């Protein structure tokens, strides 16, 4: 696709996305330069995309699948197809792009030379279908204006991405905020625009899916703090400590106290409902929403703690991290 003074293209990544991938591809402009990167799909995704004349990159399984590696591979192929492109729009295969978004993103970037990346409102397609989808929709609704990080769906300057070396291929989660740390260190700014960007289909209907998603988060927190936890960035230090304390240390302390000095020591577990109350009164949403959010925010510390410990285990044993999927 060609803008007023630049050319940009799309990188779509996916793994067994099925119908969601079809909706994603069909939502892109017909004349767009598109690269699809597949991470070992077995649902016919590659064949369907190729049949539409779209350039496809199939990642080799022995190197390990990560979204970061997929995005880098897509960007490299996009550069080969269109060396002069100035911007790239990344989008995940479970998302459908809003038609007017590219024009809005391009317009903002053209007018603000210090901004390297922009993103808009990402909405969950079926927020009422499950509590987990609803939680995702709330998570996507970040404040408008300058922010510290973007997610998987973003328009970014190609030269900024190249200068910092792209995404870190080895990160199984949290690759976008990690990239943003390096971009901001170069003086770039990141902006969340007041506009609709895409519709996301989490298809998260089971508690186990929600749990695995937060195991990923805990892993990302721990690895992010390990990589960039030093001052002044202190990247995800607070989040990783929160996962460790609430998801690992406190359960051990409460469990030991309950075993050694029952029944009064059982009261130590009240620290969790008290934390829920604190979060409840700090919120601004309707009462029922605040109650649900407080409950799941506290519960999330347990899978996050599991993810934190998983990272430590892999780090100590020098093991390669397997992909952590929630679907």
C-alpha positions in Angstrom: 0.0 0.0 0.0 1.3 3.4 -0.8 0.8 6.5 1.3 1.4 10.2 0.5 5.2 9.9 1.0 6.0 6.4 2.0 5.2 2.8 1.4 4.3 0.3 4.1 3.3 -3.3 4.4 1.7 -5.9 6.7 3.2 -8.8 8.6 0.6 -11.4 9.8 1.7 -14.2 12.1 -0.3 -17.2 13.1 -0.4 -20.8 14.3 -3.6 -22.9 13.7 -5.8 -19.8 13.7 -8.3 -21.3 11.2 -11.3 -19.1 10.4 -9.8 -16.3 12.5 -6.8 -16.1 10.1 -9.1 -15.9 7.1 -11.0 -12.9 8.7 -7.6 -11.3 9.5 -6.3 -11.6 5.9 -9.6 -10.5 4.4 -9.6 -7.3 6.6 -6.4 -6.1 5.0 -6.5 -3.7 2.0 -6.6 -5.5 -1.3 -3.6 -3.7 -2.7 -1.4 -4.2 0.4 2.0 -5.8 0.5 1.4 -8.7 2.9 3.7 -11.4 4.4 2.2 -14.2 6.4 4.5 -16.1 8.8 3.3 -19.5 10.0 4.5 -21.4 13.0 3.8 -25.0 12.3 0.1 -24.9 11.5 -1.7 -28.1 10.7 -5.1 -26.7 9.9 -4.5 -25.7 6.2 -3.6 -22.1 7.0 -0.5 -22.0 4.8 -2.4 -23.4 1.8 -5.3 -21.0 2.1 -3.0 -18.0 2.4 -0.9 -19.1 -0.5 -4.0 -19.6 -2.7 -4.7 -15.9 -2.2 -1.3 -15.0 -3.7 0.2 -13.9 -0.4 3.8 -14.4 0.3 4.3 -17.0 3.0 7.2 -17.8 5.4 7.1 -21.1 7.2 9.3 -21.2 10.3 11.4 -24.3 10.9 10.3 -26.2 14.0 13.7 -27.2 15.2 14.6 -23.6 16.0 11.5 -23.2 18.3 8.4 -21.1 17.6 8.0 -17.7 19.1 6.0 -14.7 18.0 9.2 -12.6 18.1 10.9 -14.9 15.7 7.8 -14.9 13.4 7.6 -11.1 13.4 11.4 -10.8 12.6 11.1 -13.3 9.8 8.1 -11.5 8.3 9.8 -8.1 8.5 12.9 -9.5 6.8 10.8 -10.9 3.9 8.8 -7.7 3.7 12.1 -5.8 3.3 13.1 -8.1 0.5 9.8 -7.5 -1.3 9.8 -3.8 -0.7 13.2 -2.4 0.4 11.9 1.2 0.3 9.0 0.7 2.8 9.0 3.1 5.7 6.4 1.5 8.0 5.3 -2.0 8.9 1.9 -2.9 10.4 2.2 -6.1 12.5 -1.0 -8.0 13.2 -1.7 -11.4 14.8 -3.7 -13.9 12.9 -6.5 -13.9 15.5 -7.2 -10.2 14.9 -9.3 -8.3 12.3 -8.0 -4.9 11.3 -10.4 -1.9 11.3 -10.5 -0.5 7.8 -9.7 3.1 8.7 -6.8 2.3 11.1 -3.8 2.3 8.6 -4.7 5.8 7.4 -5.0 7.1 10.9 -1.8 5.5 12.0 0.2 6.7 9.0 -1.1 10.2 9.3 0.0 10.5 12.9 3.5 9.0 12.3 4.0 11.3 9.3 3.4 14.3 11.5 5.3 13.2 14.6 9.0 12.4 13.8 9.9 11.4 17.4 7.2 8.8 17.6 8.3 5.4 16.3 5.2 3.3 16.9 1.4 3.8 17.3 -1.5 1.6 18.2 -5.2 2.1 18.8 -8.0 0.4 20.6 -8.0 -3.3 20.4 -11.3 -4.8 21.3 -12.3 -8.3 22.1 -14.8 -9.7 19.6 -16.9 -11.6 22.1 -16.4 -10.0 25.5 -19.7 -11.4 26.8 -19.0 -15.0 25.8 -16.8 -15.7 28.8 -15.4 -13.9 31.8 -11.9 -14.5 30.4 -12.8 -12.7 27.1 -14.2 -9.9 29.1 -11.0 -9.6 31.1 -9.0 -9.5 27.9 -11.2 -6.6 26.6 -10.5 -4.6 29.7 -6.7 -5.3 29.5 -6.6 -4.0 25.9 -8.1 -0.7 26.9 -5.0 1.2 27.8 -4.8 5.0 28.3 -4.6 7.3 25.3 -1.4 9.3 24.8 2.2 8.5 25.3 2.8 5.0 26.7 5.8 2.8 27.6 4.9 -0.2 25.5 2.8 -1.6 22.7 1.4 -5.1 22.1 1.4 -7.5 19.1 -0.7 -5.3 16.9 1.2 -2.1 16.1 2.4 0.2 13.2 6.1 0.9 13.6 8.8 2.7 11.7 11.0 0.2 9.8 14.2 2.1 10.4 13.6 2.2 14.1 13.0 -1.5 14.2 16.1 -2.2 12.2 18.4 0.0 14.3 17.6 -1.9 17.5 17.8 -5.3 15.9 14.2 -6.2 15.9 12.4 -8.4 18.4 14.4 -10.9 20.5 13.8 -14.2 18.9 14.4 -16.2 22.0 11.6 -14.6 24.1 8.5 -16.8 24.4 6.5 -13.9 25.9 6.8 -10.2 26.6 8.8 -9.6 23.4 6.9 -6.4 22.6 7.6 -4.5 25.9 11.2 -5.7 25.8 11.5 -4.2 22.3 10.0 -1.0 23.6 12.6 -0.7 26.3 15.3 -0.7 23.6 13.4 1.7 21.4 12.8 4.2 24.2 16.5 4.0 25.1 17.2 5.3 21.6 15.0 8.3 22.3 11.9 7.1 20.5 8.4 7.7 21.8 5.3 5.4 21.6 1.8 6.6 21.3 -1.7 5.1 21.8 -4.1 6.8 19.5 -7.8 7.5 20.1 -9.1 5.3 17.4 -10.3 1.8 16.7 -7.5 -0.5 15.5 -8.5 -4.1 15.5 -10.9 -6.7 16.8 -9.3 -9.6 18.7 -10.7 -13.1 19.1 -9.2 -14.7 22.2 -11.6 -17.6 22.1 -10.8 -18.1 25.8 -13.7 -20.0 27.4 -11.9 -22.3 29.9 -10.2 -21.5 33.2 -7.2 -23.6 32.1 -6.6 -21.2 29.2 -6.8 -18.2 31.4 -4.3 -19.9 33.8 -1.8 -20.7 31.1 -2.0 -17.1 29.8 -1.0 -15.8 33.2 1.8 -18.4 33.5 3.1 -16.8 30.3 2.8 -13.4 32.0 4.7 -14.5 35.0 7.4 -15.9 32.8 7.6 -12.7 30.9 7.8 -10.6 34.1 10.7 -12.6 35.4 12.6 -12.6 32.1 12.0 -8.9 31.5 13.3 -8.0 35.0 16.3 -10.3 34.4 17.1 -8.5 31.1 16.3 -4.9 32.0 15.6 -4.8 35.7 18.6 -2.5 36.5 18.1 1.2 37.1 16.9 3.4 35.6 14.6 1.2 33.5 13.5 -1.2 36.2 11.6 -3.1 33.6 8.9 -5.4 35.2 10.8 -5.5 38.5 7.6 -4.6 40.4 5.5 -7.1 38.5 8.0 -10.0 38.9 8.3 -9.3 42.6 4.5 -9.2 42.9 4.3 -12.6 41.3 7.0 -14.0 43.5 5.6 -12.7 46.8 1.8 -13.3 46.2 2.1 -16.4 44.0 5.0 -18.2 45.7 6.3 -16.9 49.0 2.9 -16.1 50.7 1.3 -19.4 49.8 4.3 -21.3 51.3 4.3 -19.2 54.4 0.5 -19.5 54.9 0.6 -23.2 54.2 3.4 -23.8 56.7 1.8 -21.7 59.4 -1.5 -23.6 58.9 0.3 -26.9 59.2 2.3 -26.0 62.2 -0.1 -24.0 64.3 -3.7 -24.8 63.4 -6.4 -23.6 63.6 -5.5 -20.0 64.3 -2.8 -19.8 61.7 -5.4 -20.4 59.1 -6.2 -16.7 59.5 -3.0 -16.0 57.6 -4.9 -16.8 54.4 -7.1 -13.8 55.0 -4.3 -11.7 53.4 -5.8 -12.6 50.0 -9.4 -11.5 50.5 -8.0 -8.4 52.2 -6.0 -7.7 49.1 -9.1 -8.2 47.0 -10.9 -5.6 49.1 -8.1 -3.1 48.6 -8.2 -3.6 44.8 -12.0 -3.4 44.9 -12.1 0.0 46.6 -9.3 1.4 44.4 -11.3 0.7 41.2 -13.6 3.1 39.4 -15.8 0.7 37.4 -19.3 -0.5 38.4 -19.5 -2.5 41.6 -19.9 -5.9 40.0 -17.0 -5.2 37.5 -14.7 -4.1 40.4 -15.5 -7.3 42.3 -14.8 -9.6 39.4 -11.6 -7.7 38.5 -10.3 -7.8 42.1 -11.0 -11.5 42.3 -9.2 -12.3 39.1 -6.3 -9.9 39.7 -5.5 -11.7 43.0 -6.0 -15.1 41.5 -3.7 -14.3 38.7 -0.8 -14.0 41.1 -0.7 -17.8 41.5 -0.2 -18.7 37.8 2.2 -15.7 37.5 4.2 -17.2 40.4 4.3 -20.5 38.6 5.6 -18.7 35.5 8.2 -16.9 37.6 9.5 -20.2 39.0 9.4 -21.8 35.5 11.7 -19.1 34.3 14.1 -19.6 37.2 14.1 -23.3 36.6 14.9 -22.9 32.9 17.5 -20.3 33.7 19.3 -22.5 36.2 19.2 -25.6 34.0 20.1 -23.5 30.9 17.1 -25.0 29.1 15.5 -23.5 26.0 12.0 -22.3 26.9 9.2 -24.2 25.1 6.3 -22.2 23.6 3.7 -21.5 26.3 0.3 -21.5 24.5 -3.1 -20.5 26.0 -5.3 -21.8 23.2 
